[in-house]
């Protein structure tokens, strides 16, 4: 089925969105790329170090996917990053198909605690796993479509766990020291002399961007 026919056949719904803005991607493989960010509302993962706790509470789904895509196009950005919250707590299929139809590259930032087949249609899937700090089970199936894993490290135990869990993952692998102790954690990771993992901190924070 062509993309245009697929769009016509889909039932449209609304999304719960916290905010939208255009900025520079500050994390992972696409660091430095201009992107339009769509931050969904709602997240039941519950990491204690989360820097967007204001997105946790559920809210009404009142934002139309067509309107979101219109704002993406108006922004001039060639990429749209769907983040959260946890985007896969909602059905973002229509939004992704609409972005694809309008030649906008898509990226998702997800915890991997949920799975939806739509991830296979997303250009860059960044999974930031939170299984160590959530009661929810990690959905290993999402790794089939994941381009990058980005693991927040708070201590040496975290580091050892992720090194073992993702030892066979073939995509991009990034360690991100937790903001509250990034100097100490960065030194700890460096001492391991790892060649198949990158170490990055949030560049948008350094540049004082959103």
C-alpha positions in Angstrom: 0.0 0.0 0.0 1.3 3.4 -0.9 2.0 6.0 1.8 -0.8 8.2 0.6 -3.3 5.4 0.6 -2.1 4.3 4.1 -2.8 7.8 5.4 -6.3 7.9 3.9 -7.1 4.6 5.5 -6.0 5.5 9.0 -8.3 6.7 11.8 -7.1 10.0 13.2 -6.8 10.8 16.8 -5.4 13.5 19.1 -2.2 13.4 21.1 -1.3 14.6 24.6 1.6 17.0 24.0 3.6 18.8 26.6 5.5 21.2 24.4 6.9 21.8 20.9 10.0 23.7 20.0 12.8 24.0 17.5 16.4 23.6 18.7 19.7 21.7 18.3 19.8 18.0 19.3 22.1 17.8 22.2 22.4 14.0 22.7 23.5 10.9 20.9 24.4 10.3 17.2 22.5 13.3 15.9 24.1 15.8 18.3 24.3 19.2 16.6 21.5 18.6 14.2 18.6 21.1 13.9 15.4 19.4 15.0 11.8 20.2 15.8 11.0 18.6 19.2 7.6 17.2 20.0 7.5 16.3 23.7 4.6 14.0 24.6 2.8 14.2 27.9 2.7 11.2 30.2 5.3 8.7 31.5 4.9 5.9 33.9 8.6 4.8 33.9 9.5 7.0 36.8 13.3 7.4 36.8 14.5 9.4 39.9 17.1 11.3 37.8 14.6 12.3 35.1 15.0 15.9 33.9 11.5 16.2 32.5 9.4 15.1 35.5 6.8 17.7 34.5 5.8 15.4 31.7 4.9 12.5 34.0 1.3 13.4 34.8 -1.3 12.3 32.2 -3.3 15.0 30.4 -6.0 15.2 27.8 -5.1 14.4 24.2 -6.1 17.6 22.5 -3.4 18.1 19.9 -4.1 17.2 16.2 -1.3 15.4 14.3 -1.9 17.6 11.2 -1.3 20.8 13.3 1.9 19.3 14.6 3.2 18.5 11.2 2.2 22.0 10.0 4.4 23.6 12.7 7.3 21.3 11.9 7.2 22.4 8.2 6.9 26.0 9.3 10.0 25.7 11.5 12.3 24.8 8.6 13.8 21.8 10.4 14.4 18.7 8.3 14.2 16.4 11.4 11.4 15.9 14.0 12.4 14.3 17.3 9.5 12.7 19.2 10.4 12.6 22.9 8.8 12.7 26.2 7.6 11.7 28.6 7.4 8.4 27.0 6.2 8.7 23.4 5.2 5.0 23.0 2.6 5.3 25.7 0.5 6.9 23.0 -0.2 5.8 19.4 2.1 8.0 17.4 1.6 6.1 14.2 -0.3 8.8 12.3 2.1 11.5 13.3 5.1 9.4 12.0 3.3 8.6 8.7 2.4 12.2 8.2 6.0 13.3 8.8 7.3 10.7 6.4 4.7 11.8 3.8 6.1 15.3 4.1 9.7 14.2 3.8 10.6 15.0 7.4 13.1 12.7 9.0 12.0 11.2 12.2 13.7 10.4 15.5 12.3 8.9 18.7 13.7 9.0 22.2 12.2 6.1 24.1 12.9 4.2 27.3 12.3 0.8 25.6 9.7 0.0 28.3 7.0 -0.1 25.6 6.9 -1.4 22.1 4.9 -0.5 19.0 5.5 -1.6 15.4 5.7 2.0 14.3 9.3 2.2 15.4 10.2 0.3 12.2 9.1 3.4 10.2 11.2 5.8 12.2 14.5 7.0 10.7 16.5 7.0 13.9 15.4 5.1 17.0 17.3 6.1 20.2 16.6 3.8 23.1 17.5 5.1 26.5 16.8 2.0 28.7 15.5 2.5 32.2 15.1 -1.1 33.4 17.3 -0.5 36.4 15.1 2.3 37.7 11.6 1.2 36.8 9.1 -1.5 37.8 8.3 -1.9 34.1 9.8 -4.6 32.0 12.2 -3.7 29.2 10.8 -4.7 25.8 13.7 -6.4 24.1 11.9 -6.5 20.8 12.4 -2.8 20.3 16.1 -3.5 19.9 15.4 -5.0 16.5 14.7 -1.5 15.2 16.9 0.5 17.5 19.8 2.4 15.9 21.3 3.7 19.1 21.2 2.8 22.8 22.0 5.7 25.2 22.5 4.6 28.8 22.4 7.0 31.7 25.1 5.9 34.2 24.7 6.8 37.9 27.3 4.4 39.3 29.7 1.5 38.5 26.9 -1.0 39.0 24.9 0.6 36.2 28.0 0.5 34.0 28.6 -3.2 34.5 25.0 -4.0 33.9 24.7 -2.1 30.6 28.1 -3.4 29.3 26.8 -7.0 29.7 23.2 -6.4 28.6 24.2 -4.7 25.3 27.4 -6.6 24.6 25.9 -8.0 21.4 24.1 -4.8 20.2 25.6 -3.7 16.9 24.3 -0.1 16.7 25.6 3.1 18.2 26.3 2.7 22.0 26.5 5.8 24.2 27.1 6.2 27.9 25.7 9.4 29.4 26.9 10.3 32.9 24.1 11.4 35.1 24.1 15.2 35.4 24.3 15.3 39.1 27.8 13.7 39.1 29.0 13.8 35.5 32.7 14.6 36.3 33.1 11.6 38.6 31.1 9.2 36.4 33.0 10.4 33.2 36.3 9.6 34.8 35.0 6.2 36.0 33.9 5.3 32.4 37.2 6.6 30.9 39.2 4.3 33.2 37.5 1.3 31.6 39.2 2.0 28.2 36.1 1.1 26.2 36.4 1.2 22.4 32.8 0.3 21.4 31.0 2.8 23.5 31.0 6.6 23.3 30.7 8.9 26.3 28.6 12.1 26.0 27.0 14.7 28.2 24.0 16.8 27.2 25.4 19.4 24.8 22.3 21.5 24.7 22.7 22.1 28.4 26.3 23.4 27.9 25.0 25.6 25.1 22.1 26.8 27.3 19.5 25.7 24.8 16.3 23.8 25.4 
